[in-house]
Amino acid sequence: MNSFCIILVRPRDPNNIGACARAMGNFGLSDLRVVDPYPPIWREAVSAVGVSDILQEAKKCDTLSEALADTHFSLAATALKNRDIKQEIISLPHLNERLMQQPVEGRAALVFGNEKSGLANEDIERCSAVLHIPTVAKQPSINLAQAVILTCYELSRRPDFKSLRRGGTETKFPTDAQKEIFIAAADILFEKSGFKTDFSSAQRKNILRLMLARQELSCEQLFFLKKWAEKLAEKLP
């Protein structure tokens, strides 16, 4: 089981939908499906910080059956209190373990009900199994967005889970050619300032090469040093 979708059934508050989308984005999920969303316009939730694309690309469905059409395994997230559950009950801490037991590689659906009443009995029965988030008996239910973020976090802990969204950028390290550009700029500064002029240009450059070889400077850091050397050299006669 290697792909997931989040299905929200008849959600009432657009900001809760946005918060769910943000939770998905936090942990690399992007397939959101919304069944019969409560008006007004739900794709413009201000709570969807940084994930407006998930809301804009979310699939609007008239029924839960439509939302589940291309999935292979579905879990209805619900509190167990006052529920007559007939399907398999999977506790959230064991979710990944259970998903790995699925014989078919395909899409798994995590289904959540609305904020007021949760999933209807017929919605629960429509799913393959029930997902239970353990809580203390005094407070058995969980806020919709909180339930989604807990579930998304648990999914992200799977060793084979690959995030679809990546934050930030990877550090880029300079090439030999980029290092030589800095070394040339630094050597000009040495010459103009009279620093280490008892050394030849080749000797000074070799010293810089050895220094750079011992440091893991990023491209950004090396560019900063290059600009610093050039600015100083400009101020010297």
N, C-alpha and C positions, 0 to 999 in steps of 0.2 A: 504494500500500500504506500504509494509515493507522492500523492497529490491530495490537496484538501480544499474544501470550500466551506465558507461560513454562510449559513442560511438563517435569516431573521424572519420570523413569521409574525405578520401583522404588528410591527413595531409602531408605537404611538408618537414618540418624541424624536424629531429629526436630529436633535443633538445627541441622543443616545445612539442613533445610527452612525453619526459622525465619530463618536467615541469608540464604537466598535470597529469602524474602519481604521481609526488611528491605532488601536490595539493590534489589528492585523498587520498594519505597516510596520509596527515596532518589531514584529517577529517574522517578517518575511512572507506573509500571506497576502494574496491579492484578489482571490476569487470570492467576491461577495455577491450573494443573491438575496433579494428582499421580496417577500411574499406579501402582496396586498398591503403596502405601507399606508399608514394613516396620514391623510393630508395635514398640513400643506406641503409645499415642495420640499422633498427630503434630500435631494442631491446637493443642497447648498448649506449644509450644516456647518456652522462656524467652529464646531468642536473637531472637525476633521483636519487638524493642523498638519500640513505636509503630505496629506494623502488624498487630496481632492481627486486625483486620478482614479483611486479605488472607488470613490463614490460615483464619478462620472461613468465608469465602465461597469458598475454593478448591474446585474441582470434583474429586471423587475419581472416577477412572476405572478400570475393570478392565483395559483394553487401550489401547495407543497409538492404535490405529485409532479408538477411541471419543473419545479426547482430540483427535484431528485432524479429527473429523467436520465441523466448521463452518469449518475453515481453508482458505485458498486457496494457501498456499505455506508450506513447512516446511523448516527447516534443522536437521540433526543435528550438534550440537557434539561433536567428537571429535578426539583426537590422530591424526595420520596414520600414526604408526609401527605397523608390522605390520598395516595395514589395506589391503584390496584395494578401493579406492574406485572405483565406477563412475559416480557422479553428478558433477555440477559441484561444484567445490571453491571456496568463497568465503572469502577471508581476512578476518578481523575488520576491519582498517582499510578494506576496500572494501565492507563490509556495506551501508551506507546507499546507496552508489552503485548497488549491484546491486538493492536493494529498489525504488529509484526507477524501475528499468527494467521492473518487473512491469506487464504490460498490464491486469491486473484489480485494481480497488480492493477490498481485502478484508483478512482477518485473516492475519497471518504468525505462524507458531509457531516458537519457539526451543526445541529439544528437548535435554535434558541427561540423561545416564545416572547410575547410582548411583556412590557414592564408591569402591567397591572395583574394579569392572571396567568402568565406563563403559557405553556403549550396546552392546547386542548387535548382531551383524551384521544380523540381520533388522530391528532397529529403525532402523538407518541406512538400509537399503534401502527402508524404508517412507516415508522423507522425500524431499522434492523435491531437496534439495541438501545439501551438507556445509559446516558452518561450522568453519573452522580458526583457532584463536588461535595466532599465531606465538610460538614459544619457542625457546630454545637447544636444540640437539640432545641435550645431556646431560640435560636435564630436560623431556621432551616433554609431560607431562601437568600439568594444573592442578587445584587443589582445586575442588570443585563450586561452593561459594559464591563463590569468587574468579572462576570462569569466568562465573557469572551476573552478578556486579556489573560485570565488564569489558564484557560484552555490553550490559547495560542502559545503562551510561554511553555506549557508542558510539551506541546508538539515540537517546539524549537529545541528541546533537549534530546531529541532522537539523534543518535550518532550519524545516521544517513540523511538527516534533514538538511536540505540545501536552501538557503534563503533566496527568495526571488528578488528581494530588494536589499541594497547594500548602502549603508550610511558612510559618509566621508569618502576619502580617496586613499589609495595605497601610497606609501612613501616611495618616491622615485629617487634612485641614486644616480649620480652623475657618471657619464661615460668618460673614457680616457680623453676624448677630444674636448669635452666640457671642462675637465680638470686642467687641460693644457691652456685653455682660454684664460682661466683664472690665474694660472701660474705666470702667463705672459703679462697680465695686468699687474700682478704683484711685483714682478721683476722691474717693470717700468717705475713703480713707486719706490722700490729700493734704490734704483739709479738716481732718480730725481731728489730723493731725500738724503742721499749720501750714506744710506745704511748698508753695511756689509759690502761696500765697494772694493774692499780688499780681496773679495772673492770675485771670480769671473761670473758672467751671466749663467753659464752652464752649471757652475757649482751651486749658485743660488737656486736655480730651478730644480736641481737634484735634491737639495735639502727640502724644498716644498713638496716634491713628489713623495719623498719618504714620510713627511708629516701627514700628507693626505692618505697615504696607504694605511696609516695607523688609526685613522679616524673614519667613522661611518657617517660622513656628512651627506645630507640630502641635497638634491638639486637646488631646492629653495635656499638652503643654508649657504651653499657654495656661491649661488647667484648673489646673495646678500654680501658676502665677502668680496666678490668681484666688483660690485658697484661701489663698495666702501673704498677699495683700493683705487678705483678710477677717479672717484670724487676727490680723494686726497691728492692724487697725482695732478689733477687739474688746478689745484690751488698752489702748486709749487712751480717755481720758474723753470 
